[in-house]
Amino acid sequence: MKEALTNARKYADASQIAVNIQVLNKIIKAEVKDNGKGAAKVKKGLGITGMEERAATLRGHVITDGSHGFSVTTLLPIEP
């Protein structure tokens, strides 16, 4: 999540950044979303790639969306 906040601060030209963490039935959902300029095509750097690699070790996923500002959503399974 630190990388998502850093990216928003560096590149987004945003005035607001929201962090939302939810514990759902079988997953934890963490989203960092800004109201910045977004990106038609997401260019993954070391930060997002590192997030994807760490999430994958826990069988999780990272979803990026640059269509309305920019958001990074991490989904991690809750182990029984």
N, CA and C atoms as an extended XYZ file, in Angstrom:
240
Properties=species:S:1:pos:R:3:atomname:S:1:resname:S:1:resid:I:1 pbc="F F F"
N         0.822       -1.181        0.000 N   MET     1
C         0.000        0.000        0.000 CA  MET     1
C         0.874        1.255        0.000 C   MET     1
N         2.036        1.162        0.601 N   LYS     2
C         2.940        2.315        0.626 CA  LYS     2
C         3.294        2.755       -0.793 C   LYS     2
N         3.535        1.789       -1.678 N   GLU     3
C         3.865        2.119       -3.065 CA  GLU     3
C         2.725        2.848       -3.763 C   GLU     3
N         1.492        2.426       -3.503 N   ALA     4
C         0.333        3.070       -4.123 CA  ALA     4
C         0.203        4.521       -3.651 C   ALA     4
N         0.427        4.754       -2.378 N   LEU     5
C         0.383        6.121       -1.853 CA  LEU     5
C         1.517        6.969       -2.420 C   LEU     5
N         2.693        6.388       -2.520 N   THR     6
C         3.840        7.101       -3.089 CA  THR     6
C         3.584        7.463       -4.541 C   THR     6
N         3.060        6.510       -5.316 N   ASN     7
C         2.751        6.777       -6.731 CA  ASN     7
C         1.718        7.894       -6.874 C   ASN     7
N         0.690        7.871       -6.044 N   ALA     8
C        -0.339        8.900       -6.112 CA  ALA     8
C         0.263       10.275       -5.823 C   ALA     8
N         1.115       10.338       -4.816 N   ARG     9
C         1.735       11.610       -4.446 CA  ARG     9
C         2.665       12.120       -5.540 C   ARG     9
N         3.420       11.222       -6.154 N   LYS    10
C         4.418       11.608       -7.164 CA  LYS    10
C         3.823       11.955       -8.523 C   LYS    10
N         2.870       11.159       -8.985 N   TYR    11
C         2.480       11.216      -10.393 CA  TYR    11
C         1.057       11.676      -10.676 C   TYR    11
N         0.177       11.638       -9.709 N   ALA    12
C        -1.254       11.787       -9.999 CA  ALA    12
C        -1.716       13.221      -10.208 C   ALA    12
N        -1.000       14.178       -9.633 N   ASP    13
C        -1.476       15.560       -9.650 CA  ASP    13
C        -2.878       15.611       -9.029 C   ASP    13
N        -3.014       14.930       -7.888 N   ALA    14
C        -4.316       14.787       -7.219 CA  ALA    14
C        -4.424       15.733       -6.036 C   ALA    14
N        -5.657       16.094       -5.708 N   SER    15
C        -5.902       16.899       -4.513 CA  SER    15
C        -6.417       16.042       -3.360 C   SER    15
N        -6.818       14.798       -3.658 N   GLN    16
C        -7.320       13.889       -2.616 CA  GLN    16
C        -6.848       12.468       -2.902 C   GLN    16
N        -6.548       11.763       -1.830 N   ILE    17
C        -6.223       10.337       -1.901 CA  ILE    17
C        -7.052        9.649       -0.820 C   ILE    17
N        -7.793        8.613       -1.208 N   ALA    18
C        -8.617        7.864       -0.252 CA  ALA    18
C        -8.046        6.457       -0.084 C   ALA    18
N        -8.050        5.981        1.146 N   VAL    19
C        -7.637        4.618        1.457 CA  VAL    19
C        -8.835        3.923        2.082 C   VAL    19
N        -9.203        2.776        1.518 N   ASN    20
C       -10.353        2.024        2.009 CA  ASN    20
C        -9.925        0.568        2.195 C   ASN    20
N       -10.103        0.061        3.400 N   ILE    21
C        -9.773       -1.337        3.691 CA  ILE    21
C       -11.035       -2.012        4.197 C   ILE    21
N       -11.389       -3.126        3.546 N   GLN    22
C       -12.579       -3.885        3.931 CA  GLN    22
C       -12.204       -5.342        4.172 C   GLN    22
N       -12.762       -5.902        5.226 N   VAL    23
C       -12.644       -7.338        5.462 CA  VAL    23
C       -13.977       -7.924        5.038 C   VAL    23
N       -13.944       -8.666        3.939 N   LEU    24
C       -15.151       -9.271        3.392 CA  LEU    24
C       -15.207      -10.729        3.803 C   LEU    24
N       -16.105      -11.479        3.236 N   ASN    25
C       -16.319      -12.868        3.637 CA  ASN    25
C       -15.037      -13.706        3.579 C   ASN    25
N       -14.370      -13.705        2.431 N   LYS    26
C       -13.182      -14.553        2.272 CA  LYS    26
C       -11.963      -13.797        1.781 C   LYS    26
N       -12.061      -12.467        1.706 N   ILE    27
C       -10.919      -11.678        1.235 CA  ILE    27
C       -10.802      -10.370        2.014 C   ILE    27
N        -9.599       -9.839        1.983 N   ILE    28
C        -9.337       -8.482        2.455 CA  ILE    28
C        -9.142       -7.644        1.202 C   ILE    28
N        -9.851       -6.530        1.130 N   LYS    29
C        -9.774       -5.631       -0.021 CA  LYS    29
C        -9.207       -4.299        0.461 C   LYS    29
N        -8.070       -3.910       -0.102 N   ALA    30
C        -7.452       -2.629        0.237 CA  ALA    30
C        -7.353       -1.809       -1.042 C   ALA    30
N        -7.932       -0.599       -1.014 N   GLU    31
C        -7.940        0.248       -2.208 CA  GLU    31
C        -7.352        1.617       -1.881 C   GLU    31
N        -6.450        2.070       -2.750 N   VAL    32
C        -5.927        3.432       -2.701 CA  VAL    32
C        -6.388        4.089       -3.991 C   VAL    32
N        -7.143        5.193       -3.860 N   LYS    33
C        -7.731        5.853       -5.032 CA  LYS    33
C        -7.500        7.350       -4.915 C   LYS    33
N        -7.114        7.965       -6.043 N   ASP    34
C        -6.934        9.412       -6.038 CA  ASP    34
C        -7.853       10.059       -7.071 C   ASP    34
N        -7.952       11.366       -7.011 N   ASN    35
C        -8.789       12.101       -7.956 CA  ASN    35
C        -7.931       12.840       -8.989 C   ASN    35
N        -6.783       12.293       -9.262 N   GLY    36
C        -5.836       12.928      -10.186 CA  GLY    36
C        -6.147       12.701      -11.643 C   GLY    36
N        -5.126       12.902      -12.457 N   LYS    37
C        -5.298       12.880      -13.912 CA  LYS    37
C        -5.485       11.490      -14.499 C   LYS    37
N        -5.174       10.436      -13.766 N   GLY    38
C        -5.363        9.077      -14.282 CA  GLY    38
C        -4.392        8.747      -15.401 C   GLY    38
N        -4.664        7.663      -16.084 N   ALA    39
C        -3.811        7.217      -17.182 CA  ALA    39
C        -4.614        6.313      -18.097 C   ALA    39
N        -4.604        6.619      -19.389 N   ALA    40
C        -5.323        5.774      -20.346 CA  ALA    40
C        -4.707        4.379      -20.384 C   ALA    40
N        -3.388        4.319      -20.272 N   LYS    41
C        -2.688        3.035      -20.243 CA  LYS    41
C        -1.804        3.023      -19.001 C   LYS    41
N        -1.983        2.020      -18.168 N   VAL    42
C        -1.212        1.924      -16.932 CA  VAL    42
C         0.174        1.381      -17.250 C   VAL    42
N         1.174        2.143      -16.859 N   LYS    43
C         2.571        1.756      -17.048 CA  LYS    43
C         3.096        1.267      -15.705 C   LYS    43
N         3.335       -0.032      -15.608 N   LYS    44
C         3.739       -0.615      -14.334 CA  LYS    44
C         5.239       -0.420      -14.121 C   LYS    44
N         5.555        0.211      -12.994 N   GLY    45
C         6.945        0.376      -12.591 CA  GLY    45
C         7.280       -0.628      -11.509 C   GLY    45
N         8.382       -0.385      -10.831 N   LEU    46
C         8.832       -1.302       -9.788 CA  LEU    46
C         7.854       -1.379       -8.617 C   LEU    46
N         7.190       -0.268       -8.285 N   GLY    47
C         6.256       -0.261       -7.156 CA  GLY    47
C         5.074       -1.184       -7.366 C   GLY    47
N         4.385       -1.023       -8.486 N   ILE    48
C         3.216       -1.865       -8.762 CA  ILE    48
C         3.638       -3.310       -9.000 C   ILE    48
N         4.730       -3.501       -9.718 N   THR    49
C         5.227       -4.864       -9.959 CA  THR    49
C         5.567       -5.549       -8.642 C   THR    49
N         6.205       -4.830       -7.731 N   GLY    50
C         6.526       -5.389       -6.416 CA  GLY    50
C         5.281       -5.738       -5.633 C   GLY    50
N         4.253       -4.878       -5.720 N   MET    51
C         2.988       -5.162       -5.044 CA  MET    51
C         2.361       -6.439       -5.604 C   MET    51
N         2.384       -6.575       -6.929 N   GLU    52
C         1.827       -7.773       -7.562 CA  GLU    52
C         2.570       -9.027       -7.120 C   GLU    52
N         3.888       -8.944       -7.051 N   GLU    53
C         4.685      -10.106       -6.643 CA  GLU    53
C         4.396      -10.504       -5.201 C   GLU    53
N         4.320       -9.519       -4.308 N   ARG    54
C         4.042       -9.829       -2.907 CA  ARG    54
C         2.630      -10.370       -2.726 C   ARG    54
N         1.660       -9.807       -3.431 N   ALA    55
C         0.283      -10.317       -3.342 CA  ALA    55
C         0.208      -11.751       -3.867 C   ALA    55
N         0.926      -12.029       -4.944 N   ALA    56
C         0.904      -13.377       -5.537 CA  ALA    56
C         1.438      -14.427       -4.558 C   ALA    56
N         2.414      -14.053       -3.719 N   THR    57
C         2.935      -15.032       -2.752 CA  THR    57
C         1.870      -15.438       -1.739 C   THR    57
N         0.835      -14.602       -1.585 N   LEU    58
C        -0.268      -14.904       -0.680 CA  LEU    58
C        -1.529      -15.327       -1.435 C   LEU    58
N        -1.374      -15.648       -2.720 N   ARG    59
C        -2.466      -16.015       -3.623 CA  ARG    59
C        -3.455      -14.860       -3.813 C   ARG    59
N        -2.934      -13.648       -3.785 N   GLY    60
C        -3.767      -12.474       -3.973 CA  GLY    60
C        -3.556      -11.832       -5.333 C   GLY    60
N        -4.239      -10.725       -5.556 N   HIS    61
C        -4.189      -10.026       -6.841 CA  HIS    61
C        -4.141       -8.522       -6.616 C   HIS    61
N        -3.548       -7.827       -7.578 N   VAL    62
C        -3.532       -6.367       -7.577 CA  VAL    62
C        -4.203       -5.911       -8.865 C   VAL    62
N        -5.139       -4.985       -8.733 N   ILE    63
C        -5.875       -4.451       -9.882 CA  ILE    63
C        -5.600       -2.953       -9.951 C   ILE    63
N        -5.160       -2.490      -11.113 N   THR    64
C        -4.936       -1.058      -11.304 CA  THR    64
C        -5.949       -0.522      -12.302 C   THR    64
N        -6.365        0.723      -12.077 N   ASP    65
C        -7.347        1.353      -12.964 CA  ASP    65
C        -7.014        2.835      -13.057 C   ASP    65
N        -6.802        3.319      -14.262 N   GLY    66
C        -6.472        4.722      -14.471 CA  GLY    66
C        -7.567        5.500      -15.156 C   GLY    66
N        -8.794        4.981      -15.158 N   SER    67
C        -9.858        5.612      -15.943 CA  SER    67
C       -10.492        6.833      -15.281 C   SER    67
N       -10.602        6.884      -13.984 N   HIS    68
C       -11.186        8.028      -13.259 CA  HIS    68
C       -10.241        8.337      -12.102 C   HIS    68
N        -9.234        9.144      -12.342 N   GLY    69
C        -8.156        9.243      -11.375 CA  GLY    69
C        -7.357        7.960      -11.511 C   GLY    69
N        -6.776        7.504      -10.431 N   PHE    70
C        -6.018        6.253      -10.472 CA  PHE    70
C        -6.308        5.479       -9.207 C   PHE    70
N        -6.493        4.176       -9.342 N   SER    71
C        -6.720        3.348       -8.165 CA  SER    71
C        -5.896        2.074       -8.242 C   SER    71
N        -5.493        1.627       -7.069 N   VAL    72
C        -4.800        0.346       -6.919 CA  VAL    72
C        -5.585       -0.429       -5.871 C   VAL    72
N        -6.117       -1.570       -6.274 N   THR    73
C        -6.900       -2.414       -5.375 CA  THR    73
C        -6.152       -3.721       -5.175 C   THR    73
N        -5.940       -4.076       -3.924 N   THR    74
C        -5.280       -5.334       -3.580 CA  THR    74
C        -6.302       -6.255       -2.932 C   THR    74
N        -6.383       -7.474       -3.448 N   LEU    75
C        -7.289       -8.491       -2.908 CA  LEU    75
C        -6.449       -9.636       -2.348 C   LEU    75
N        -6.627       -9.923       -1.074 N   LEU    76
C        -5.875      -10.985       -0.424 CA  LEU    76
C        -6.842      -11.959        0.225 C   LEU    76
N        -6.647      -13.256       -0.005 N   PRO    77
C        -7.560      -14.230        0.605 CA  PRO    77
C        -7.323      -14.324        2.123 C   PRO    77
N        -8.408      -14.586        2.830 N   ILE    78
C        -8.307      -14.831        4.275 CA  ILE    78
C        -8.201      -16.329        4.449 C   ILE    78
N        -7.124      -16.743        5.064 N   GLU    79
C        -6.913      -18.174        5.281 CA  GLU    79
C        -7.748      -18.640        6.483 C   GLU    79
N        -8.362      -19.816        6.373 N   PRO    80
C        -9.153      -20.344        7.501 CA  PRO    80
C        -8.294      -20.721        8.682 C   PRO    80
